[in-house]
Amino acid sequence: MEPIVGIDLGTTNSEIAFIINESAEVLKLNDDGIVPSCVGIDNNDQIIVGLEAKNQYAMAPDRTVISVKRLMGTDTKIKMKTSTFLPQEISAFILKSLKERAEKVIGTKVNKAVITVPAYFTDSQRQATREAGEIAGLEVVRIINEPTAAALAYESQSSGTQKILIYDLGGGTFDVSIVKIQEGVVEVLSSTGDNHLGGDDFDDKIIKSLVEHLKNTHKLNVEDNPLTMARLKRAAESAKIRLSYEPYTKIEEDHIGKKFFREIHLIYEMSRIQLEELIEHDLSRTMDSINKALSDANLLASDIDKIILVGGSTRIPKISHLLETKFGMLPHGEIDPDLCVALGAAIQAGREMGIDSTSILLDITPYTFGTSALGEINGVPSYSMFVPIIRRNTKLPTKKSDAFYTVVDNQEAVEVKIYQGEHPDANDNVLIGEYHFKLTKAPAGSVIILDFELDINGILKIKATEKMSGRHINAVIENAVSRFTKTELAVTRKKIDNIWLQGKTSENEELNDSSDESEIIDLVDTSQFDEVIQKAESKLPNASTDDKDDIINLLEDIKDALADGRIQDAADLKKELEDILFYIE
């Protein structure tokens, strides 16, 4: 079985763990499992990592790097001595050190890893972490959030004290409880609710709307027909569930009744806004129960540390919105205890290897994804109001959608901009996609539906649909902010390997000899090409069409030659590229 390790790539310290004898263990050298996340160049121009680099920092900060994790996802150039590196490359040195540590301890080559990242890491930071792993020679089989990894390592005890509000809205009852967890002891501070409030009541309100629609539209009364009412109940429940993820749903039931020997079919469209209006009073009652529970526990809303959602009816988006408004925090569907992240990563790595675990991984999206629209920000009209669609802490995979409206008659097009972040002004969030959607001429207020689907690997699929015509556009945002192409990753990996091995002895020869020859990479100094490649890429926007094509082709040929180790070919191509750049300038 090929080993997969778990890595906590931390800002200050990093650790690597592995499943040994069915238990997760942090791998140690000299009885120390902690590796300071420091990288340096010593007096002999060799790369040093960990405690040695940390000890050097005070004396030689110009050739030592600390806290590189804060720069992940940026294009910051980091200087060590006379060399410059990207954050991914510095992180790759740390990962290579951890990789070698694991190989020494477990006695075999390590090529795969699960790496953790902070829950608040953006897509660009996550992609940079993945790239760092690849540069270090690791296939990153999974990236998981640090709180998620901590939850995997959770046993029977919880550290610290937390006051947690549990909002439990099921099919027939509603309960709200406030508990305190301290040293593994759970104490109920208050509990209240309503035994006659739940999803069934919401279904009944939808059914009432359907009955009224049949009366008003078809002069058909079905209330005395149990079979028909049962069909409406089923249809209402399905509609309620769909409206938790979609802004509109169509309720259709064929042959719902007869009128003057004519078959009547139910076709009724309901919006999420309609549902929210129907159940507004019920949801208000749940908030009253929360106030009572807080009062009984002698607590303020600000005293609550976390909100946990329980029950299928809590999927209704309005509930999360009400709770967030009151408590200033998003509710959770899980508890993330704060335990050892590396051990949790190792547990997940074990699962990737097929080792059974009693822990269950419920991964979440750490950031909110949404779009911009005309609206208000803090009461001020704005063209860039951020509209969340998939909220942070949502379990993955997930699919959400919302409706938007044109603002002028015969509007010809709309710019669909996709953002990641939490700020109410979309311009202060991260723009990860932008699409032009041509519209059919129609009156103002025509509906456009945006569907967001985010899978377990962080691939975001977008669909914009013009409701009136059914016309749509599709888009996939996959590694949208990647800093490296596959060819560039290969080139960078060789560069880092070359620097890493400079001056090293044969201490790893036994492991290297056991590896497949097809895995061995020829080490090439490609630094001579970096400047001309960067210069050519900077000239592309202003180059003529012919020059642009020639530059792009030469860049690809140079990168391919470097990736294949054909240095002389790359040098010849480099000269051609320099000639073109000379005439452009």
Buried (B, 14 or more C-beta within 10 A) or exposed (E): EEBBBBBBBBEEBBBBBBBEEEEBBBBEEEEEBBBBBBBBBBEEEBBBBBBEBBBBBEEBEEBBBBEBBEBBBEEEEBEBEEBEBBBBBBBBBBBBBBBBBBBBBBEEBBBBBBBBBBBEBBBBBBBBBBBBBBBBBBEBBBBBBBBBBBBBBBEEEBEEEBBBBBBBBBBEBBBBBBBBBEEEEEEEBBBBBBEEBBBBBBBBBBBBBBBEBBEEEBEBEBEEBEEBBEBBBEBBBBBBBBBBBBBBBEBEBEEBBEEEEEEBEBEBEBBBEBBBEBBEEBBEBBBEBBEBBBEEBEBEBEEBBBBBBBBBBBBBBBBBBBBBEBBEBBBBBBBBBEBBBBBBBBBBBBBBBEEEBEBEBEBBBBBBBBBBBEBEBEEEEBEBBBBBBBBBBBEBEBBBBBBBEBEEEEBEEBEBBBBBBBBBBBBEBBBBBEBEBEBEEBEEEBBBBBBBBBEEEBBBBBBBBBBEEEBBBEBEBEBBBBBBEEBBBBBBBBBBBBBBBEEEEEEBEEBEEEEEEEEEEEBBEBEEBEEBBEEBEEBEEEBEEEBBEBBBEBBEBBBBBBBBEBBEBBEEBBEBBEEBBEEEE
